[in-house]
Amino acid sequence: MALSHWRAVAAGLVMAAVLALGKPAMAAETRPQGIGPAPPAPTGIVINLPARTLYWYVDGTLNRSFPVGIGRTTDQTPTGSYKIQNKAVNPWWLPPWGGDIVPPGPSNPLGTRWMAFNYSYGIHGNNVPSSIGGVVSAGCIRMFNADVEWLYDQVRVGTPVNVIYETAQVQTGADGRRYLAVYPDVYGWGSQSAADVLTAAGLAADTVAPDGPGLYRLDAAALVNGQSVPALLHKGRPYVAARALANRLGAEVAWEHETRTVYLDGQPVTTHLKVSTGYVDAEEAAAVLGVEYEWNSETNTVLFSGTPMYVSGHLLIGRGSALEG
């Protein structure tokens, strides 16, 4: 009976080999819940190979994301647009190089679920949890059994599956904050330029200066004693609109055209000019004006507190020292 059941399932599956050959690569460093690329369809699966992440979208919104193992460099997972072709619970496995059929159980490398998306390629569970996040399979997408069981119940035959290869992406979290996600070029197909990706998203090419895989914030906000002022990121550092900051703190602001530098109370501050607005390095500005500075990484917000102190019209530096000109 078991063999007959296998042959009935196998006729539609033609399962691919998924056993690891060698030590798995390190998992991608960034897989935050609620952040992912734009979906190709209102409901469907996106798999970004360099990120080694599967994204599940429902009605155009990212619902969940999962770490996955992908094809090793000699058996690369193919990119393209596919659909779920068939599904199986507790699948049997036929080694493609020959040998005995492996029934469901702890020795089965397909784990507890199988979802075919491209003939012999599928999304499935696994019996080697340490391989998840690695570049390890014969082309299939491996998931933790608990993850694939959850996903299996959401997915229907015909669900879109989009397999992409993007080493840099602008991603938006559920809270609306944007990030540049940078991933390793695991197959050596070439990395996207972070500057090109940012420009395509309508952001300044020098918003951040990525130095390797990771998540880089793209948005910033600033509060001066609880009041909002415009802010942005430049090469990964927060900058605030100089005139708005000065107005909130009662400080003097001046612009030197020749050096394209903002002066706060006579002291030069590292300046970034955007659309005729001078933005100053937030931490430097706080030191010059003698107010407290804090970068809140949870909210991507610069917090200024306190007010500059003046004696006979001269600024007293509350902390730090005056910057050299």
C-alpha positions as protocol buffer text, in pm:
chain_id: "A"
residue {
  index: 1
  type: MET
  ca { x: 0 y: 0 z: 0 }
}
residue {
  index: 2
  type: ALA
  ca { x: 275 y: 240 z: 90 }
}
residue {
  index: 3
  type: LEU
  ca { x: 461 y: 180 z: -235 }
}
residue {
  index: 4
  type: SER
  ca { x: 142 y: 225 z: -437 }
}
residue {
  index: 5
  type: HIS
  ca { x: 73 y: 550 z: -257 }
}
residue {
  index: 6
  type: TRP
  ca { x: 426 y: 668 z: -334 }
}
residue {
  index: 7
  type: ARG
  ca { x: 395 y: 591 z: -703 }
}
residue {
  index: 8
  type: ALA
  ca { x: 68 y: 785 z: -722 }
}
residue {
  index: 9
  type: VAL
  ca { x: 226 y: 1087 z: -559 }
}
residue {
  index: 10
  type: ALA
  ca { x: 554 y: 1057 z: -747 }
}
residue {
  index: 11
  type: ALA
  ca { x: 383 y: 1067 z: -1084 }
}
residue {
  index: 12
  type: GLY
  ca { x: 303 y: 1430 z: -1023 }
}
residue {
  index: 13
  type: LEU
  ca { x: 608 y: 1531 z: -821 }
}
residue {
  index: 14
  type: VAL
  ca { x: 939 y: 1396 z: -961 }
}
residue {
  index: 15
  type: MET
  ca { x: 1114 y: 1517 z: -648 }
}
residue {
  index: 16
  type: ALA
  ca { x: 1461 y: 1673 z: -658 }
}
residue {
  index: 17
  type: ALA
  ca { x: 1755 y: 1576 z: -441 }
}
residue {
  index: 18
  type: VAL
  ca { x: 1800 y: 1793 z: -139 }
}
residue {
  index: 19
  type: LEU
  ca { x: 2067 y: 1631 z: 78 }
}
residue {
  index: 20
  type: ALA
  ca { x: 2350 y: 1865 z: 177 }
}
residue {
  index: 21
  type: LEU
  ca { x: 2696 y: 1801 z: 37 }
}
residue {
  index: 22
  type: GLY
  ca { x: 2936 y: 1981 z: 267 }
}
residue {
  index: 23
  type: LYS
  ca { x: 2910 y: 2247 z: 531 }
}
residue {
  index: 24
  type: PRO
  ca { x: 2623 y: 2496 z: 479 }
}
residue {
  index: 25
  type: ALA
  ca { x: 2703 y: 2860 z: 414 }
}
residue {
  index: 26
  type: MET
  ca { x: 2626 y: 3119 z: 677 }
}
residue {
  index: 27
  type: ALA
  ca { x: 2266 y: 3234 z: 682 }
}
residue {
  index: 28
  type: ALA
  ca { x: 2184 y: 3581 z: 558 }
}
residue {
  index: 29
  type: GLU
  ca { x: 2225 y: 3837 z: 834 }
}
residue {
  index: 30
  type: THR
  ca { x: 1898 y: 4015 z: 774 }
}
residue {
  index: 31
  type: ARG
  ca { x: 1556 y: 3857 z: 788 }
}
residue {
  index: 32
  type: PRO
  ca { x: 1339 y: 4095 z: 992 }
}
residue {
  index: 33
  type: GLN
  ca { x: 971 y: 4011 z: 1012 }
}
residue {
  index: 34
  type: GLY
  ca { x: 751 y: 4250 z: 819 }
}
residue {
  index: 35
  type: ILE
  ca { x: 1014 y: 4372 z: 572 }
}
residue {
  index: 36
  type: GLY
  ca { x: 1040 y: 4250 z: 216 }
}
residue {
  index: 37
  type: PRO
  ca { x: 1039 y: 4332 z: -155 }
}
residue {
  index: 38
  type: ALA
  ca { x: 727 y: 4440 z: -339 }
}
residue {
  index: 39
  type: PRO
  ca { x: 495 y: 4148 z: -418 }
}
residue {
  index: 40
  type: PRO
  ca { x: 445 y: 4041 z: -782 }
}
residue {
  index: 41
  type: ALA
  ca { x: 81 y: 3954 z: -717 }
}
residue {
  index: 42
  type: PRO
  ca { x: -183 y: 4033 z: -452 }
}
residue {
  index: 43
  type: THR
  ca { x: -132 y: 3692 z: -288 }
}
residue {
  index: 44
  type: GLY
  ca { x: 173 y: 3479 z: -347 }
}
residue {
  index: 45
  type: ILE
  ca { x: 526 y: 3373 z: -262 }
}
residue {
  index: 46
  type: VAL
  ca { x: 847 y: 3565 z: -328 }
}
residue {
  index: 47
  type: ILE
  ca { x: 1184 y: 3397 z: -274 }
}
residue {
  index: 48
  type: ASN
  ca { x: 1496 y: 3613 z: -287 }
}
residue {
  index: 49
  type: LEU
  ca { x: 1791 y: 3375 z: -324 }
}
residue {
  index: 50
  type: PRO
  ca { x: 2070 y: 3602 z: -192 }
}
residue {
  index: 51
  type: ALA
  ca { x: 1856 y: 3678 z: 114 }
}
residue {
  index: 52
  type: ARG
  ca { x: 1775 y: 3309 z: 156 }
}
residue {
  index: 53
  type: THR
  ca { x: 1430 y: 3422 z: 254 }
}
residue {
  index: 54
  type: LEU
  ca { x: 1078 y: 3327 z: 150 }
}
residue {
  index: 55
  type: TYR
  ca { x: 814 y: 3601 z: 174 }
}
residue {
  index: 56
  type: TRP
  ca { x: 441 y: 3523 z: 196 }
}
residue {
  index: 57
  type: TYR
  ca { x: 208 y: 3799 z: 76 }
}
residue {
  index: 58
  type: VAL
  ca { x: -167 y: 3817 z: 131 }
}
residue {
  index: 59
  type: ASP
  ca { x: -369 y: 4077 z: -58 }
}
residue {
  index: 60
  type: GLY
  ca { x: -53 y: 4269 z: -142 }
}
residue {
  index: 61
  type: THR
  ca { x: 72 y: 4286 z: 218 }
}
residue {
  index: 62
  type: LEU
  ca { x: 366 y: 4095 z: 359 }
}
residue {
  index: 63
  type: ASN
  ca { x: 218 y: 3847 z: 604 }
}
residue {
  index: 64
  type: ARG
  ca { x: 522 y: 3647 z: 712 }
}
residue {
  index: 65
  type: SER
  ca { x: 883 y: 3578 z: 610 }
}
residue {
  index: 66
  type: PHE
  ca { x: 1087 y: 3263 z: 659 }
}
residue {
  index: 67
  type: PRO
  ca { x: 1453 y: 3158 z: 638 }
}
residue {
  index: 68
  type: VAL
  ca { x: 1517 y: 2900 z: 367 }
}
residue {
  index: 69
  type: GLY
  ca { x: 1797 y: 2689 z: 228 }
}
residue {
  index: 70
  type: ILE
  ca { x: 1860 y: 2723 z: -146 }
}
residue {
  index: 71
  type: GLY
  ca { x: 2045 y: 2534 z: -418 }
}
residue {
  index: 72
  type: ARG
  ca { x: 2418 y: 2499 z: -376 }
}
residue {
  index: 73
  type: THR
  ca { x: 2643 y: 2672 z: -626 }
}
residue {
  index: 74
  type: THR
  ca { x: 2665 y: 2358 z: -843 }
}
residue {
  index: 75
  type: ASP
  ca { x: 2285 y: 2307 z: -839 }
}
residue {
  index: 76
  type: GLN
  ca { x: 2150 y: 2661 z: -840 }
}
residue {
  index: 77
  type: THR
  ca { x: 1784 y: 2730 z: -776 }
}
residue {
  index: 78
  type: PRO
  ca { x: 1634 y: 2871 z: -1097 }
}
residue {
  index: 79
  type: THR
  ca { x: 1487 y: 3220 z: -1097 }
}
residue {
  index: 80
  type: GLY
  ca { x: 1160 y: 3300 z: -1271 }
}
residue {
  index: 81
  type: SER
  ca { x: 784 y: 3324 z: -1228 }
}
residue {
  index: 82
  type: TYR
  ca { x: 609 y: 2996 z: -1148 }
}
residue {
  index: 83
  type: LYS
  ca { x: 298 y: 2858 z: -980 }
}
residue {
  index: 84
  type: ILE
  ca { x: 242 y: 2590 z: -721 }
}
residue {
  index: 85
  type: GLN
  ca { x: 174 y: 2279 z: -931 }
}
residue {
  index: 86
  type: ASN
  ca { x: 92 y: 2017 z: -668 }
}
residue {
  index: 87
  type: LYS
  ca { x: 118 y: 1951 z: -297 }
}
residue {
  index: 88
  type: ALA
  ca { x: 179 y: 1651 z: -72 }
}
residue {
  index: 89
  type: VAL
  ca { x: 164 y: 1579 z: 301 }
}
residue {
  index: 90
  type: ASN
  ca { x: 438 y: 1353 z: 439 }
}
residue {
  index: 91
  type: PRO
  ca { x: 588 y: 1292 z: 93 }
}
residue {
  index: 92
  type: TRP
  ca { x: 799 y: 994 z: -3 }
}
residue {
  index: 93
  type: TRP
  ca { x: 1140 y: 1063 z: -155 }
}
residue {
  index: 94
  type: LEU
  ca { x: 1306 y: 892 z: -449 }
}
residue {
  index: 95
  type: PRO
  ca { x: 1682 y: 970 z: -461 }
}
residue {
  index: 96
  type: PRO
  ca { x: 1750 y: 1101 z: -814 }
}
residue {
  index: 97
  type: TRP
  ca { x: 2085 y: 919 z: -824 }
}
residue {
  index: 98
  type: GLY
  ca { x: 1908 y: 590 z: -754 }
}
residue {
  index: 99
  type: GLY
  ca { x: 1856 y: 381 z: -447 }
}
residue {
  index: 100
  type: ASP
  ca { x: 1567 y: 288 z: -224 }
}
residue {
  index: 101
  type: ILE
  ca { x: 1259 y: 501 z: -186 }
}
residue {
  index: 102
  type: VAL
  ca { x: 1259 y: 684 z: 150 }
}
residue {
  index: 103
  type: PRO
  ca { x: 922 y: 679 z: 329 }
}
residue {
  index: 104
  type: PRO
  ca { x: 797 y: 962 z: 551 }
}
residue {
  index: 105
  type: GLY
  ca { x: 981 y: 993 z: 878 }
}
residue {
  index: 106
  type: PRO
  ca { x: 1295 y: 1138 z: 1039 }
}
residue {
  index: 107
  type: SER
  ca { x: 1520 y: 1007 z: 758 }
}
residue {
  index: 108
  type: ASN
  ca { x: 1322 y: 1179 z: 482 }
}
residue {
  index: 109
  type: PRO
  ca { x: 1503 y: 1494 z: 357 }
}
residue {
  index: 110
  type: LEU
  ca { x: 1174 y: 1638 z: 228 }
}
residue {
  index: 111
  type: GLY
  ca { x: 1040 y: 1672 z: 579 }
}
residue {
  index: 112
  type: THR
  ca { x: 666 y: 1680 z: 630 }
}
residue {
  index: 113
  type: ARG
  ca { x: 540 y: 1886 z: 333 }
}
residue {
  index: 114
  type: TRP
  ca { x: 609 y: 1928 z: -40 }
}
residue {
  index: 115
  type: MET
  ca { x: 491 y: 2200 z: -281 }
}
residue {
  index: 116
  type: ALA
  ca { x: 616 y: 2174 z: -641 }
}
residue {
  index: 117
  type: PHE
  ca { x: 666 y: 2499 z: -833 }
}
residue {
  index: 118
  type: ASN
  ca { x: 886 y: 2411 z: -1132 }
}
residue {
  index: 119
  type: TYR
  ca { x: 870 y: 2045 z: -1239 }
}
residue {
  index: 120
  type: SER
  ca { x: 1135 y: 1878 z: -1022 }
}
residue {
  index: 121
  type: TYR
  ca { x: 1183 y: 2179 z: -791 }
}
residue {
  index: 122
  type: GLY
  ca { x: 977 y: 2236 z: -483 }
}
residue {
  index: 123
  type: ILE
  ca { x: 937 y: 2404 z: -146 }
}
residue {
  index: 124
  type: HIS
  ca { x: 958 y: 2145 z: 129 }
}
residue {
  index: 125
  type: GLY
  ca { x: 1052 y: 2065 z: 486 }
}
residue {
  index: 126
  type: ASN
  ca { x: 1379 y: 1913 z: 595 }
}
residue {
  index: 127
  type: ASN
  ca { x: 1545 y: 1672 z: 838 }
}
residue {
  index: 128
  type: VAL
  ca { x: 1864 y: 1878 z: 884 }
}
residue {
  index: 129
  type: PRO
  ca { x: 1754 y: 2201 z: 1057 }
}
residue {
  index: 130
  type: SER
  ca { x: 2110 y: 2338 z: 1062 }
}
residue {
  index: 131
  type: SER
  ca { x: 2103 y: 2359 z: 682 }
}
residue {
  index: 132
  type: ILE
  ca { x: 1825 y: 2620 z: 674 }
}
residue {
  index: 133
  type: GLY
  ca { x: 1974 y: 2951 z: 564 }
}
residue {
  index: 134
  type: GLY
  ca { x: 2250 y: 2779 z: 371 }
}
residue {
  index: 135
  type: VAL
  ca { x: 2340 y: 2728 z: 6 }
}
residue {
  index: 136
  type: VAL
  ca { x: 2303 y: 2355 z: 33 }
}
residue {
  index: 137
  type: SER
  ca { x: 2031 y: 2182 z: -171 }
}
residue {
  index: 138
  type: ALA
  ca { x: 2011 y: 2037 z: -521 }
}
residue {
  index: 139
  type: GLY
  ca { x: 1794 y: 2330 z: -625 }
}
residue {
  index: 140
  type: CYS
  ca { x: 1487 y: 2301 z: -404 }
}
residue {
  index: 141
  type: ILE
  ca { x: 1380 y: 2543 z: -132 }
}
residue {
  index: 142
  type: ARG
  ca { x: 1420 y: 2401 z: 218 }
}
residue {
  index: 143
  type: MET
  ca { x: 1220 y: 2523 z: 516 }
}
residue {
  index: 144
  type: PHE
  ca { x: 1192 y: 2429 z: 881 }
}
residue {
  index: 145
  type: ASN
  ca { x: 915 y: 2172 z: 913 }
}
residue {
  index: 146
  type: ALA
  ca { x: 705 y: 2394 z: 1141 }
}
residue {
  index: 147
  type: ASP
  ca { x: 733 y: 2680 z: 890 }
}
residue {
  index: 148
  type: VAL
  ca { x: 645 y: 2474 z: 583 }
}
residue {
  index: 149
  type: GLU
  ca { x: 350 y: 2316 z: 761 }
}
residue {
  index: 150
  type: TRP
  ca { x: 210 y: 2661 z: 837 }
}
residue {
  index: 151
  type: LEU
  ca { x: 270 y: 2782 z: 481 }
}
residue {
  index: 152
  type: TYR
  ca { x: 128 y: 2465 z: 328 }
}
residue {
  index: 153
  type: ASP
  ca { x: -210 y: 2540 z: 487 }
}
residue {
  index: 154
  type: GLN
  ca { x: -216 y: 2889 z: 332 }
}
residue {
  index: 155
  type: VAL
  ca { x: -107 y: 2796 z: -20 }
}
residue {
  index: 156
  type: ARG
  ca { x: -332 y: 2660 z: -292 }
}
residue {
  index: 157
  type: VAL
  ca { x: -242 y: 2495 z: -622 }
}
residue {
  index: 158
  type: GLY
  ca { x: -193 y: 2780 z: -870 }
}
residue {
  index: 159
  type: THR
  ca { x: -48 y: 3023 z: -612 }
}
residue {
  index: 160
  type: PRO
  ca { x: 218 y: 3243 z: -780 }
}
residue {
  index: 161
  type: VAL
  ca { x: 583 y: 3181 z: -687 }
}
residue {
  index: 162
  type: ASN
  ca { x: 837 y: 3443 z: -793 }
}
residue {
  index: 163
  type: VAL
  ca { x: 1203 y: 3346 z: -746 }
}
residue {
  index: 164
  type: ILE
  ca { x: 1433 y: 3648 z: -772 }
}
residue {
  index: 165
  type: TYR
  ca { x: 1803 y: 3726 z: -735 }
}
residue {
  index: 166
  type: GLU
  ca { x: 1851 y: 4069 z: -584 }
}
residue {
  index: 167
  type: THR
  ca { x: 2153 y: 4150 z: -372 }
}
residue {
  index: 168
  type: ALA
  ca { x: 2026 y: 4498 z: -283 }
}
residue {
  index: 169
  type: GLN
  ca { x: 1668 y: 4608 z: -225 }
}
residue {
  index: 170
  type: VAL
  ca { x: 1480 y: 4901 z: -78 }
}
residue {
  index: 171
  type: GLN
  ca { x: 1236 y: 4738 z: 162 }
}
residue {
  index: 172
  type: THR
  ca { x: 956 y: 4892 z: 367 }
}
residue {
  index: 173
  type: GLY
  ca { x: 855 y: 4766 z: 707 }
}
residue {
  index: 174
  type: ALA
  ca { x: 505 y: 4739 z: 847 }
}
residue {
  index: 175
  type: ASP
  ca { x: 571 y: 5063 z: 1037 }
}
residue {
  index: 176
  type: GLY
  ca { x: 643 y: 5247 z: 711 }
}
residue {
  index: 177
  type: ARG
  ca { x: 1018 y: 5279 z: 771 }
}
residue {
  index: 178
  type: ARG
  ca { x: 1242 y: 5209 z: 474 }
}
residue {
  index: 179
  type: TYR
  ca { x: 1567 y: 5018 z: 469 }
}
residue {
  index: 180
  type: LEU
  ca { x: 1835 y: 4927 z: 218 }
}
residue {
  index: 181
  type: ALA
  ca { x: 1885 y: 4551 z: 249 }
}
residue {
  index: 182
  type: VAL
  ca { x: 2219 y: 4423 z: 120 }
}
residue {
  index: 183
  type: TYR
  ca { x: 2278 y: 4050 z: 73 }
}
residue {
  index: 184
  type: PRO
  ca { x: 2579 y: 3839 z: -32 }
}
residue {
  index: 185
  type: ASP
  ca { x: 2618 y: 3750 z: -401 }
}
residue {
  index: 186
  type: VAL
  ca { x: 2587 y: 3379 z: -322 }
}
residue {
  index: 187
  type: TYR
  ca { x: 2596 y: 3256 z: -683 }
}
residue {
  index: 188
  type: GLY
  ca { x: 2846 y: 3508 z: -814 }
}
residue {
  index: 189
  type: TRP
  ca { x: 2595 y: 3650 z: -1061 }
}
residue {
  index: 190
  type: GLY
  ca { x: 2694 y: 4006 z: -979 }
}
residue {
  index: 191
  type: SER
  ca { x: 2577 y: 4247 z: -713 }
}
residue {
  index: 192
  type: GLN
  ca { x: 2336 y: 4532 z: -770 }
}
residue {
  index: 193
  type: SER
  ca { x: 2481 y: 4874 z: -706 }
}
residue {
  index: 194
  type: ALA
  ca { x: 2337 y: 5016 z: -386 }
}
residue {
  index: 195
  type: ALA
  ca { x: 2352 y: 5364 z: -540 }
}
residue {
  index: 196
  type: ASP
  ca { x: 2150 y: 5249 z: -843 }
}
residue {
  index: 197
  type: VAL
  ca { x: 1892 y: 5079 z: -623 }
}
residue {
  index: 198
  type: LEU
  ca { x: 1851 y: 5390 z: -409 }
}
residue {
  index: 199
  type: THR
  ca { x: 1826 y: 5618 z: -712 }
}
residue {
  index: 200
  type: ALA
  ca { x: 1562 y: 5392 z: -870 }
}
residue {
  index: 201
  type: ALA
  ca { x: 1361 y: 5423 z: -549 }
}
residue {
  index: 202
  type: GLY
  ca { x: 1378 y: 5803 z: -567 }
}
residue {
  index: 203
  type: LEU
  ca { x: 1634 y: 5833 z: -288 }
}
residue {
  index: 204
  type: ALA
  ca { x: 1971 y: 6005 z: -285 }
}
residue {
  index: 205
  type: ALA
  ca { x: 2248 y: 5768 z: -392 }
}
residue {
  index: 206
  type: ASP
  ca { x: 2452 y: 5866 z: -86 }
}
residue {
  index: 207
  type: THR
  ca { x: 2177 y: 5821 z: 172 }
}
residue {
  index: 208
  type: VAL
  ca { x: 2377 y: 5534 z: 319 }
}
residue {
  index: 209
  type: ALA
  ca { x: 2726 y: 5397 z: 263 }
}
residue {
  index: 210
  type: PRO
  ca { x: 2688 y: 5019 z: 293 }
}
residue {
  index: 211
  type: ASP
  ca { x: 3004 y: 4828 z: 375 }
}
residue {
  index: 212
  type: GLY
  ca { x: 2864 y: 4477 z: 355 }
}
residue {
  index: 213
  type: PRO
  ca { x: 2552 y: 4264 z: 409 }
}
residue {
  index: 214
  type: GLY
  ca { x: 2296 y: 4409 z: 647 }
}
residue {
  index: 215
  type: LEU
  ca { x: 2006 y: 4648 z: 690 }
}
residue {
  index: 216
  type: TYR
  ca { x: 2068 y: 5021 z: 651 }
}
residue {
  index: 217
  type: ARG
  ca { x: 1809 y: 5277 z: 762 }
}
residue {
  index: 218
  type: LEU
  ca { x: 1689 y: 5514 z: 493 }
}
residue {
  index: 219
  type: ASP
  ca { x: 1454 y: 5737 z: 690 }
}
residue {
  index: 220
  type: ALA
  ca { x: 1514 y: 5968 z: 985 }
}
residue {
  index: 221
  type: ALA
  ca { x: 1310 y: 6205 z: 1197 }
}
residue {
  index: 222
  type: ALA
  ca { x: 1411 y: 6466 z: 1454 }
}
residue {
  index: 223
  type: LEU
  ca { x: 1251 y: 6613 z: 1764 }
}
residue {
  index: 224
  type: VAL
  ca { x: 1380 y: 6926 z: 1935 }
}
residue {
  index: 225
  type: ASN
  ca { x: 1235 y: 6940 z: 2287 }
}
residue {
  index: 226
  type: GLY
  ca { x: 939 y: 6745 z: 2153 }
}
residue {
  index: 227
  type: GLN
  ca { x: 888 y: 6952 z: 1839 }
}
residue {
  index: 228
  type: SER
  ca { x: 948 y: 6805 z: 1496 }
}
residue {
  index: 229
  type: VAL
  ca { x: 1210 y: 6935 z: 1250 }
}
residue {
  index: 230
  type: PRO
  ca { x: 1294 y: 6795 z: 905 }
}
residue {
  index: 231
  type: ALA
  ca { x: 1566 y: 6528 z: 900 }
}
residue {
  index: 232
  type: LEU
  ca { x: 1730 y: 6287 z: 660 }
}
residue {
  index: 233
  type: LEU
  ca { x: 2012 y: 6035 z: 646 }
}
residue {
  index: 234
  type: HIS
  ca { x: 2335 y: 6110 z: 459 }
}
residue {
  index: 235
  type: LYS
  ca { x: 2597 y: 5834 z: 436 }
}
residue {
  index: 236
  type: GLY
  ca { x: 2418 y: 5663 z: 721 }
}
residue {
  index: 237
  type: ARG
  ca { x: 2427 y: 5959 z: 963 }
}
residue {
  index: 238
  type: PRO
  ca { x: 2127 y: 6170 z: 1069 }
}
residue {
  index: 239
  type: TYR
  ca { x: 2118 y: 6530 z: 948 }
}
residue {
  index: 240
  type: VAL
  ca { x: 1865 y: 6797 z: 1045 }
}
residue {
  index: 241
  type: ALA
  ca { x: 1744 y: 7109 z: 866 }
}
residue {
  index: 242
  type: ALA
  ca { x: 1973 y: 7380 z: 1000 }
}
residue {
  index: 243
  type: ARG
  ca { x: 1733 y: 7673 z: 995 }
}
residue {
  index: 244
  type: ALA
  ca { x: 1449 y: 7477 z: 1154 }
}
residue {
  index: 245
  type: LEU
  ca { x: 1685 y: 7353 z: 1427 }
}
residue {
  index: 246
  type: ALA
  ca { x: 1817 y: 7703 z: 1493 }
}
residue {
  index: 247
  type: ASN
  ca { x: 1467 y: 7848 z: 1511 }
}
residue {
  index: 248
  type: ARG
  ca { x: 1360 y: 7584 z: 1766 }
}
residue {
  index: 249
  type: LEU
  ca { x: 1665 y: 7658 z: 1985 }
}
residue {
  index: 250
  type: GLY
  ca { x: 1687 y: 8033 z: 1937 }
}
residue {
  index: 251
  type: ALA
  ca { x: 2031 y: 8004 z: 1776 }
}
residue {
  index: 252
  type: GLU
  ca { x: 2183 y: 8203 z: 1493 }
}
residue {
  index: 253
  type: VAL
  ca { x: 2228 y: 8035 z: 1157 }
}
residue {
  index: 254
  type: ALA
  ca { x: 2432 y: 8152 z: 858 }
}
residue {
  index: 255
  type: TRP
  ca { x: 2526 y: 8010 z: 520 }
}
residue {
  index: 256
  type: GLU
  ca { x: 2868 y: 8049 z: 363 }
}
residue {
  index: 257
  type: HIS
  ca { x: 2827 y: 8009 z: -11 }
}
residue {
  index: 258
  type: GLU
  ca { x: 3194 y: 7961 z: -103 }
}
residue {
  index: 259
  type: THR
  ca { x: 3243 y: 7660 z: 125 }
}
residue {
  index: 260
  type: ARG
  ca { x: 2876 y: 7553 z: 114 }
}
residue {
  index: 261
  type: THR
  ca { x: 2878 y: 7531 z: 490 }
}
residue {
  index: 262
  type: VAL
  ca { x: 2620 y: 7614 z: 756 }
}
residue {
  index: 263
  type: TYR
  ca { x: 2736 y: 7806 z: 1062 }
}
residue {
  index: 264
  type: LEU
  ca { x: 2546 y: 7771 z: 1389 }
}
residue {
  index: 265
  type: ASP
  ca { x: 2621 y: 8059 z: 1626 }
}
residue {
  index: 266
  type: GLY
  ca { x: 2940 y: 8124 z: 1431 }
}
residue {
  index: 267
  type: GLN
  ca { x: 3065 y: 7766 z: 1433 }
}
residue {
  index: 268
  type: PRO
  ca { x: 3088 y: 7559 z: 1110 }
}
residue {
  index: 269
  type: VAL
  ca { x: 2899 y: 7230 z: 1107 }
}
residue {
  index: 270
  type: THR
  ca { x: 2930 y: 6949 z: 853 }
}
residue {
  index: 271
  type: THR
  ca { x: 2667 y: 7032 z: 594 }
}
residue {
  index: 272
  type: HIS
  ca { x: 2465 y: 6846 z: 333 }
}
residue {
  index: 273
  type: LEU
  ca { x: 2269 y: 7053 z: 82 }
}
residue {
  index: 274
  type: LYS
  ca { x: 1948 y: 6907 z: -58 }
}
residue {
  index: 275
  type: VAL
  ca { x: 1698 y: 7099 z: -271 }
}
residue {
  index: 276
  type: SER
  ca { x: 1834 y: 7435 z: -151 }
}
residue {
  index: 277
  type: THR
  ca { x: 1800 y: 7333 z: 213 }
}
residue {
  index: 278
  type: GLY
  ca { x: 2107 y: 7306 z: 432 }
}
residue {
  index: 279
  type: TYR
  ca { x: 2108 y: 7002 z: 659 }
}
residue {
  index: 280
  type: VAL
  ca { x: 2370 y: 6970 z: 934 }
}
residue {
  index: 281
  type: ASP
  ca { x: 2516 y: 6667 z: 1105 }
}
residue {
  index: 282
  type: ALA
  ca { x: 2287 y: 6620 z: 1403 }
}
residue {
  index: 283
  type: GLU
  ca { x: 2550 y: 6507 z: 1653 }
}
residue {
  index: 284
  type: GLU
  ca { x: 2791 y: 6786 z: 1558 }
}
residue {
  index: 285
  type: ALA
  ca { x: 2512 y: 7044 z: 1582 }
}
residue {
  index: 286
  type: ALA
  ca { x: 2422 y: 6927 z: 1930 }
}
residue {
  index: 287
  type: ALA
  ca { x: 2785 y: 6954 z: 2040 }
}
residue {
  index: 288
  type: VAL
  ca { x: 2819 y: 7306 z: 1898 }
}
residue {
  index: 289
  type: LEU
  ca { x: 2497 y: 7428 z: 2059 }
}
residue {
  index: 290
  type: GLY
  ca { x: 2554 y: 7251 z: 2390 }
}
residue {
  index: 291
  type: VAL
  ca { x: 2231 y: 7051 z: 2393 }
}
residue {
  index: 292
  type: GLU
  ca { x: 2177 y: 6682 z: 2462 }
}
residue {
  index: 293
  type: TYR
  ca { x: 2172 y: 6444 z: 2166 }
}
residue {
  index: 294
  type: GLU
  ca { x: 2029 y: 6092 z: 2137 }
}
residue {
  index: 295
  type: TRP
  ca { x: 1970 y: 5861 z: 1840 }
}
residue {
  index: 296
  type: ASN
  ca { x: 1667 y: 5639 z: 1903 }
}
residue {
  index: 297
  type: SER
  ca { x: 1719 y: 5333 z: 1684 }
}
residue {
  index: 298
  type: GLU
  ca { x: 1371 y: 5200 z: 1761 }
}
residue {
  index: 299
  type: THR
  ca { x: 1200 y: 5499 z: 1599 }
}
residue {
  index: 300
  type: ASN
  ca { x: 1481 y: 5624 z: 1371 }
}
residue {
  index: 301
  type: THR
  ca { x: 1454 y: 5956 z: 1551 }
}
residue {
  index: 302
  type: VAL
  ca { x: 1712 y: 6212 z: 1661 }
}
residue {
  index: 303
  type: LEU
  ca { x: 1622 y: 6358 z: 1999 }
}
residue {
  index: 304
  type: PHE
  ca { x: 1752 y: 6702 z: 2103 }
}
residue {
  index: 305
  type: SER
  ca { x: 1684 y: 6828 z: 2454 }
}
residue {
  index: 306
  type: GLY
  ca { x: 1784 y: 7144 z: 2638 }
}
residue {
  index: 307
  type: THR
  ca { x: 1857 y: 7494 z: 2512 }
}
residue {
  index: 308
  type: PRO
  ca { x: 2180 y: 7678 z: 2430 }
}
residue {
  index: 309
  type: MET
  ca { x: 2312 y: 7904 z: 2707 }
}
residue {
  index: 310
  type: TYR
  ca { x: 2427 y: 8256 z: 2625 }
}
residue {
  index: 311
  type: VAL
  ca { x: 2615 y: 8510 z: 2836 }
}
residue {
  index: 312
  type: SER
  ca { x: 2630 y: 8865 z: 2701 }
}
residue {
  index: 313
  type: GLY
  ca { x: 2530 y: 8732 z: 2361 }
}
residue {
  index: 314
  type: HIS
  ca { x: 2802 y: 8468 z: 2353 }
}
residue {
  index: 315
  type: LEU
  ca { x: 2723 y: 8096 z: 2336 }
}
residue {
  index: 316
  type: LEU
  ca { x: 2848 y: 7878 z: 2618 }
}
residue {
  index: 317
  type: ILE
  ca { x: 2924 y: 7523 z: 2501 }
}
residue {
  index: 318
  type: GLY
  ca { x: 2744 y: 7289 z: 2735 }
}
residue {
  index: 319
  type: ARG
  ca { x: 2928 y: 6979 z: 2621 }
}
residue {
  index: 320
  type: GLY
  ca { x: 3193 y: 6906 z: 2361 }
}
residue {
  index: 321
  type: SER
  ca { x: 3390 y: 7195 z: 2223 }
}
residue {
  index: 322
  type: ALA
  ca { x: 3371 y: 7443 z: 1941 }
}
residue {
  index: 323
  type: LEU
  ca { x: 3458 y: 7287 z: 1609 }
}
residue {
  index: 324
  type: GLU
  ca { x: 3763 y: 7412 z: 1425 }
}
residue {
  index: 325
  type: GLY
  ca { x: 3683 y: 7616 z: 1117 }
}
